[in-house]
Amino acid sequence: MTIGSPGSRPTRNERREDARSKAKQHREAQAKKDKRNRWLLQGGIAVAVIAVIAVVGLSISSSVKPAGPGPANMASDGIVLGIGMKAQLTDALADGAAIVPTVETAGVIDIRIYQDYLCPYCKDFDTTNSVQIQKLVESGAATVEVHPIALLTSRSAGSKYSLRATNAAVCVANYSPDSFWAMNQAFFAQQPAEGTAGLDDTAIKALIASTGAANTSTINKCIDDKTFEKWSQSATDRALTGPLPGSQVASVSGTPTVLVNGVQYQGSLTDPAVFNAFVLQIAAAAYSTATPTPTPTP
């Protein structure tokens, strides 16, 4: 019988060679598998790194809030009203531009009010003094500069009424500035209680329309789009960090903060005579400073 023919048993050498061949095939298959796993592992790490980078990038971009667009007629962060309660018109500031403090007019009393539409003390001041302030402005004796800020955004049951109302007021300042004073009075007349959700946007729009504001469709879109919410928050932050231009007041520490020719009023919010006396005192001081004392003629 010939060796290696069918039915014969393989020799020891043949078995050794067969084992070596199978081992070689196994090593080659394992090497291919290891190589494939390394590629998969490296690819997985790369994908994970890309994912981490994307998440970090998203977090950074989310934390850096872009400056919101600024409104027209509020270059000082407030709107200035003069005779006829007409607004002094100013261009909108570019993103990141510094505010432009209002230049006081000689002989005209400068009344500046930092207020929040949810603040009950602001309503007290407005209810008590808005009539006499309007008379002073209408007569040309004074201007009033209103700075709506959102100090109480967290105190309206999650509805952010303070911020929404501020945005709406700024929309009016931008698109119907001569209606601002009427709107301002309407907001305080319909002020919700602190801690409640306040007026929704539909009610705010109706309130503004009831004052006879122009361009209500544009104002409504401005409210819906929250066009000036980021700007309103930035203006609030500027008021809280200060300093307040044209005064020795470091910053707004509460509302209302009322300045007359840069001097802070800290009297009664419910007695119009007290505020009137303060205005007259400041006006008299300004007059005596501006008027030189006559020199005797020899």
Order of alpha helices (4+ residues) and beta strands (2+ residues): alpha-beta-beta-alpha-beta-alpha-alpha-alpha-alpha-alpha-beta-beta-alpha
